[in-house]
Amino acid sequence: NGDAANPACSGIEGVLEAYHRSLRHVQLYGPTNFAPVVNHVARSAAAVLDGSQYFVLLIITDGVISDMAQTKEAIVNAAKLPMSIIIVGVGQAEFDGKAVPKWGG
């Protein structure tokens, strides 16, 4: 939401508000390292295992993930936590298996 001290958004409305606000301030550029933000949200989710909160991490990217191995490891480590990770590719980049992680299901 742009507030490092209190980064949570409340509900879909809060997510949309943060997204629209970020469009005016965020400049997308590389390297694109996702593992640090996944690990940060995972630490927050791990602190609240009583079912009172659920975390949704929305990542909007315009290119290839620079730390793919670390990102996959962070996602696997977070799999049992009360959180979801949504990765959305925007722009002209080729969003194939090298851009964002893919898992069959």
N, C-alpha and C positions, 0 to 999 in steps of 0.2 A: 504493500500500500504506500510505500515511500517513506514510512516512519520506521527507522531501524530500531528504535527503542520499544515500539509496540507494533510489530508488523502484521498482526492478524486482521483479517477482513471478516465482517459478520454477514453470513449468508451470501446468496448469489448477488444481491444488490450491492453488497460491499465489494465483492470481486469485480463486478462490472464497473463500479465507480473507480476502483483502483486502476483497472485496465485503461479506462478513458483518461484518467489523470496522467498515467504513465506515457500515453501516446504523445503527449506534449513535451515530455522531459527526457525520455530514454532514447539513447543513440545505440543501435545494435552494432557491435563490432567484435572481433575475436581477440584472443582465443576464447573459445566457448567451453568453459569448464562447468559442468553440472554437479559433479560429486560434492563440492563444498556446500551448495545450497540443499541438496538432497540430505546430506548428513546433518545439516543445521535443523531442518524440519524434523528429521528422524529423532534427533535429541529431544526436541519439544514434544513429539508424540510419545516417546518412551517415558517421559515424565508424567504422563496422564493415561495410565492403563486401566483406570476404573470405569471406563465407558462414558465418562461425562463430556468428552470432547473427541472430535474427529477432524483430522487435518487433510486439506486438499492442497497440493502443490501444483500450481499451473505454471509451466515453463513455456514461454514463447521464444522460439529461436529462428534465426535467419540463416543458419549454416550448420556445418558439420561439427559434431561434438569433439573437442580437442582431447578430452580425457575419458574416452570411451570405456576402457577397462575399469577405471576407478568408478565411473558412473554406474556401470553394470553391477559392480560389487556393492556400491552404496544402495542401489535399488533392491538387490537380493537381501541385503542386511535389514532393510526397512520393510520387507514383505510381511512380517508378522505384526507390524505396528498398526495402530488405528489411523492409517493415512492412505491416500491415493495420490498418484503422480500422473499428471496429464501433460504431455509434451505436444505442442502445436508448432508445426513448421510454417513460416511465412516467407514470402519473397520468391526470388528466382532460383534459389539453390536446388540442387538435385537431392531430394529427401529419400534416399535409398537406405539400405542397411548400414551405410557408413555415416549417414547423417544423424539418425536417431536409432536407439536400440529397438530390435524387433524380437518378439517372442511368439512362438506358435501356441495355440491353445485348443 
